Amino acid sequence: MLKNGAEIILECLLEQEITTIFGYPGGAILNIYDALYKYSDKIKHILTAHEQGATHAADGYARSTGKPSVVLTTSGPGATNTVTGIATAYMDSIPMIVITGNVATNNIGLDSFQEINITGITMPITKHNFLVRDISELADTIRKAFKIATSGRKGPVLIDIPKDITSATYEYIPKANHQKNQEKTIFPHQNIREAIELINNSKRPFIYTGGGCNIPNNANIEIKILAKKLNAPVSSSLMGQGSFDNFDDQYIGMLGLHGTKTASTTLMNCDLFIAIGTRLSDRVALNTKKFALNAKIIQIDIDESEINKNIKVDCSIIGDVKSVLYKINGSIVERQDTIWMKQIQHWCNEYHLDQLPINEDDITPKQFIETLCNLTKGNAIISTEVGQHQMWTAQYYKFRYPKQFLTSGGLGTMGFGLGCAIGAKIANPNKTVINIAGDGSFHMNCNELITLKRYNIPIIEIIFNNQVLGMVRQWQRLIYNKRFSQTTLGNNVNFAKLAEAYDIMFYKISTPTDIEYILKKALKNNSPTIIEVPINKDMNVLPMAHAKRDINDPIMTIDID
C-alpha cells in the first residue's frame, strides 16, 4: 500500500508493538506529528516539557518493562537536547529508539536553520545510528534499529530522518515482528565445565550480581537457585538491585564505594567470586590490584568486551546470564555446610548499617526510607536522581524484584529520576511509582512537573532538602579540607508554592513523627504529590571507600566538626 514516510514510520512502530512514544514537536518532524494525529487511536504520545525529559521518560518505560521505547524530537536543539538522555541509556544498556527530524536532504551540510549533525554527535553514545537518505530504505532501517537495540547487550539507537523523506511516498509492505523470539546464546561448553568445577571445589563462594541480571526475564530465579544450592552470600551492585530479594537472609547489601562492611569483608575472605552481569566498574573495584586477592573469579556477561576489562578473571562465560546460569545450576553440587553462612551472619550482626541523627530532632534518610519500604512492603518501583539520596535508597530500601530500582548508574545523571518515573508509571499504571531526589537534582528537571499535571500521573516525588549538593560536599569535607566551594544551594526555593503553581499536592515532613502519617496519606492519594523532607546538610553516606584505603577498609565515620 502506498504511504508517505511519516505513515511508514508509524506503521513500523506498530509492527514492533509500540503503543506509547515520548517527544516534543518541531518544524523538521511535523510530518510525523501530522501522521500521529491520524494514528492517535493506536499510538499514545506523551508530550514532555523538554526533550531531555522525553528521553528519560522513555528510558524509565524501557527499564521498568524490558521492552524498547521510542523518543520523537525535531532537528537542531531538539535533537541535541536528547544527548544526555541517550548517553544515560547507553551507559546502562537500555533499549531505546530515538527518532530525530532533520532538514531536507538537499539542505544537509548547508548550515540550514536548525540543522545539526546528530548522527556524528551521538556516534559514541549509541549502539548504532542511521541517517535515512532514501525513502526506500526507511522501513527496513527502523526494523534494523529495533533489532540492534534489543539484541545482545541492549542499548539506544538513533534514526535521523530528513523532512523530505517523511513527506515522500513509497510502497509500504508490512512485516511480522520477529524480535519477540528469545535470543539463544551459544557459549563454549569447556567454559561451563570450568565454572562448574571451580564452584564445586569452592568452600567460601560469594555471588555478585550486576545490572545485566535485571535485563533477561526470570534471571533472578536462576540466581536464587544458584544461591540456595551453594548456601552462599549474595551482593548486588547499584544497578543490580532487585536481582536478588533483599529480604532474603543471604543478601548482604551492596559491594563497593558505599557498600556494606559485611560485603567488603566477605570479598576479602571468599575463595570464589562469581560476578554475574557486571562490568566490575571503578565504583566496585576501586583498587584492582587488591580486589578479591584470595579468590578465584568467574565472570559471566553477554558482552565479550567486558571480560577482563577491569579485573582479570580465572574463568569467563559470554552469554545471556539466565541461559548460562540454567546450564550451571543443573550440574553443581548442592551443599548443606552452614559454616560459611554462619560466619557471614556474624559479620552482618557486627557491621549492620546504621545512621544516627546529628541533632536529636533530625530526620534521618534511613528512618524515612525504611518506613517507606515497610509501608510499600518493598514492592514499589523506585527511581532516583543522583547523589546521596540515591545511595541511601540503595542501602535502606529492600528491593525484591528486577526492574524495580531505576537509577542512572553509569553516567550518574542528575535530573534523570522524575522523567524516568513518568515513563515507569505510564508503563506500569497499577504499580506504586516513587521518585527520590535531592534538592540539587530536583532543580535540574523540575519542569517535568508540568508533565505530571498534564496527564495527572500519580507519582510521589520525594525531595530530600539539605540545601547543599550533598555528595559533592561530602567529598569536599574529606578530600578538600572542608572547602565547600559552590555546593551550598541555600533555602531559595519554596517547594510548597512551586507545587501550588503546578496544582500538585504537597506535604512537608517537619519531625520524625510525621513520616509514617504523611507517607500513608500520600500513598492513598493516587495523584501527583510532592513530599519535602528536610535533612541536615552534614548527613553523610556511610560506609565510604576510596582508592587510597581500598574497598576492604571503608570509612565508617566522618568528623563533621
MOHUPE-V903115 format. One record per backbone hydrogen bond with DSSP energy under -0.5 kcal/mol. CO is the residue of the C=O (numbers start at 1). NH is the residue of the N-H. If there is no record, write none. Layout:
BEGIN
co:CO nh:NH
co:CO nh:NH
END
This chain:
BEGIN
co:1 nh:172
co:3 nh:170
co:4 nh:8
co:5 nh:9
co:6 nh:10
co:7 nh:11
co:8 nh:12
co:9 nh:13
co:10 nh:14
co:11 nh:15
co:12 nh:16
co:13 nh:18
co:14 nh:17
co:17 nh:19
co:19 nh:44
co:21 nh:46
co:22 nh:72
co:23 nh:48
co:24 nh:74
co:26 nh:29
co:26 nh:30
co:27 nh:30
co:29 nh:32
co:29 nh:33
co:30 nh:34
co:31 nh:35
co:32 nh:36
co:33 nh:37
co:34 nh:38
co:35 nh:38
co:35 nh:39
co:37 nh:40
co:39 nh:42
co:39 nh:43
co:44 nh:21
co:45 nh:47
co:46 nh:23
co:46 nh:48
co:50 nh:54
co:51 nh:55
co:52 nh:56
co:53 nh:57
co:54 nh:58
co:55 nh:59
co:56 nh:60
co:57 nh:61
co:58 nh:62
co:59 nh:63
co:60 nh:64
co:61 nh:65
co:62 nh:65
co:62 nh:66
co:69 nh:97
co:70 nh:22
co:71 nh:99
co:72 nh:24
co:73 nh:101
co:75 nh:78
co:76 nh:80
co:77 nh:81
co:79 nh:82
co:80 nh:83
co:82 nh:86
co:83 nh:87
co:84 nh:88
co:85 nh:89
co:86 nh:90
co:87 nh:91
co:88 nh:92
co:89 nh:94
co:90 nh:93
co:94 nh:96
co:95 nh:69
co:96 nh:98
co:96 nh:157
co:97 nh:71
co:97 nh:99
co:98 nh:100
co:98 nh:159
co:99 nh:73
co:100 nh:161
co:102 nh:163
co:104 nh:107
co:104 nh:108
co:105 nh:108
co:107 nh:110
co:107 nh:112
co:112 nh:115
co:116 nh:118
co:117 nh:121
co:118 nh:122
co:119 nh:123
co:122 nh:125
co:123 nh:126
co:128 nh:158
co:130 nh:160
co:131 nh:133
co:132 nh:162
co:134 nh:137
co:135 nh:138
co:135 nh:139
co:137 nh:141
co:138 nh:142
co:139 nh:143
co:140 nh:144
co:141 nh:145
co:142 nh:146
co:143 nh:147
co:144 nh:148
co:145 nh:149
co:146 nh:150
co:147 nh:151
co:148 nh:151
co:149 nh:155
co:152 nh:154
co:155 nh:96
co:156 nh:127
co:156 nh:128
co:157 nh:98
co:158 nh:130
co:159 nh:100
co:159 nh:161
co:160 nh:132
co:160 nh:162
co:161 nh:102
co:162 nh:165
co:162 nh:166
co:163 nh:167
co:164 nh:168
co:166 nh:6
co:168 nh:5
co:170 nh:3
co:170 nh:172
co:171 nh:173
co:172 nh:174
co:176 nh:178
co:178 nh:181
co:183 nh:185
co:185 nh:187
co:188 nh:192
co:189 nh:193
co:190 nh:194
co:191 nh:195
co:192 nh:196
co:193 nh:197
co:194 nh:198
co:195 nh:199
co:196 nh:200
co:197 nh:201
co:198 nh:202
co:199 nh:202
co:204 nh:271
co:204 nh:272
co:205 nh:233
co:206 nh:274
co:207 nh:235
co:208 nh:276
co:209 nh:237
co:210 nh:213
co:211 nh:214
co:212 nh:215
co:212 nh:216
co:216 nh:219
co:218 nh:221
co:218 nh:222
co:219 nh:223
co:220 nh:224
co:221 nh:225
co:222 nh:226
co:223 nh:227
co:224 nh:228
co:225 nh:229
co:226 nh:230
co:227 nh:231
co:227 nh:232
co:229 nh:335
co:233 nh:207
co:234 nh:252
co:235 nh:209
co:236 nh:255
co:238 nh:241
co:240 nh:243
co:244 nh:242
co:245 nh:248
co:248 nh:251
co:250 nh:234
co:253 nh:236
co:254 nh:260
co:256 nh:259
co:257 nh:545
co:260 nh:264
co:261 nh:265
co:262 nh:266
co:263 nh:267
co:264 nh:268
co:265 nh:269
co:266 nh:270
co:271 nh:296
co:272 nh:206
co:272 nh:274
co:273 nh:275
co:273 nh:298
co:274 nh:208
co:274 nh:276
co:275 nh:277
co:275 nh:300
co:276 nh:210
co:277 nh:212
co:281 nh:284
co:281 nh:285
co:283 nh:257
co:284 nh:286
co:286 nh:288
co:287 nh:290
co:287 nh:291
co:290 nh:293
co:292 nh:295
co:296 nh:273
co:297 nh:314
co:297 nh:315
co:298 nh:275
co:299 nh:317
co:300 nh:277
co:301 nh:319
co:302 nh:304
co:303 nh:306
co:304 nh:307
co:306 nh:309
co:306 nh:310
co:315 nh:299
co:317 nh:301
co:317 nh:319
co:320 nh:324
co:321 nh:325
co:322 nh:326
co:323 nh:327
co:324 nh:328
co:325 nh:329
co:326 nh:330
co:328 nh:331
co:328 nh:332
co:338 nh:342
co:339 nh:343
co:340 nh:344
co:341 nh:345
co:342 nh:346
co:343 nh:347
co:344 nh:348
co:345 nh:349
co:346 nh:350
co:347 nh:351
co:359 nh:362
co:362 nh:364
co:364 nh:368
co:365 nh:369
co:366 nh:370
co:367 nh:371
co:368 nh:372
co:369 nh:373
co:370 nh:374
co:371 nh:375
co:372 nh:376
co:373 nh:377
co:373 nh:378
co:376 nh:379
co:378 nh:400
co:380 nh:382
co:381 nh:383
co:381 nh:434
co:382 nh:406
co:383 nh:436
co:387 nh:391
co:388 nh:392
co:389 nh:393
co:390 nh:394
co:391 nh:395
co:392 nh:396
co:393 nh:397
co:397 nh:399
co:399 nh:246
co:401 nh:404
co:404 nh:382
co:404 nh:406
co:405 nh:407
co:406 nh:384
co:407 nh:409
co:412 nh:414
co:413 nh:416
co:416 nh:420
co:417 nh:421
co:418 nh:422
co:419 nh:423
co:420 nh:424
co:421 nh:425
co:422 nh:426
co:423 nh:427
co:424 nh:428
co:428 nh:431
co:432 nh:381
co:433 nh:460
co:434 nh:383
co:435 nh:437
co:435 nh:462
co:436 nh:385
co:437 nh:464
co:438 nh:442
co:439 nh:443
co:440 nh:444
co:441 nh:444
co:441 nh:445
co:442 nh:446
co:445 nh:448
co:446 nh:449
co:447 nh:450
co:448 nh:451
co:448 nh:452
co:449 nh:453
co:450 nh:454
co:451 nh:455
co:452 nh:456
co:452 nh:457
co:456 nh:458
co:457 nh:459
co:459 nh:461
co:459 nh:529
co:460 nh:435
co:460 nh:462
co:461 nh:531
co:462 nh:437
co:462 nh:464
co:463 nh:465
co:463 nh:533
co:464 nh:439
co:464 nh:466
co:465 nh:535
co:467 nh:489
co:467 nh:490
co:468 nh:470
co:469 nh:473
co:470 nh:474
co:471 nh:475
co:472 nh:476
co:473 nh:477
co:474 nh:478
co:475 nh:479
co:475 nh:480
co:476 nh:480
co:476 nh:482
co:476 nh:483
co:480 nh:483
co:482 nh:484
co:483 nh:485
co:484 nh:486
co:484 nh:487
co:487 nh:469
co:487 nh:489
co:490 nh:492
co:493 nh:495
co:494 nh:498
co:495 nh:499
co:496 nh:500
co:497 nh:501
co:498 nh:502
co:499 nh:504
co:500 nh:503
co:505 nh:530
co:507 nh:532
co:508 nh:510
co:509 nh:534
co:511 nh:514
co:512 nh:515
co:513 nh:517
co:514 nh:518
co:515 nh:519
co:516 nh:520
co:517 nh:521
co:518 nh:522
co:519 nh:523
co:520 nh:524
co:521 nh:525
co:522 nh:526
co:528 nh:505
co:529 nh:461
co:530 nh:507
co:531 nh:463
co:532 nh:509
co:532 nh:534
co:533 nh:465
co:536 nh:539
co:540 nh:542
co:544 nh:555
co:546 nh:549
co:546 nh:550
co:550 nh:553
co:555 nh:543
co:555 nh:544
END
